[in-house]
Amino acid sequence: MQKMAKPVDTVAAAIEKALTAARPRARYPVGTDVRVQAALSGVAPDRVKDAAFARLTGTPPRKRG
């Protein structure tokens, strides 16, 4: 999970934005991997989402058979 950790400054900036917004959003995605995952969540099949998430996180593919 350390590999997926976001820089503290980036997370702090998202928190500050949420705390100071006049109309805060429900979620503030931090990082490209989270944005891709959110974009795919409603339009792609599970296999495509799993493959994209594995590629972004460096998870090796599951052996079949």
C-alpha angles and dihedrals in degrees: 000000000000088000090062096047114121124224112271093233092056093049092045090052091053091049092049090049091051093048095048099040117112089218108021120204124236093244137025108195113209117201138018095268092057092047092051091047091050092048092050096043097088103030109037132069118250093256092057092047092048092049093049092047091048091051093048094048097040093242110160116242118264115255112242127212 
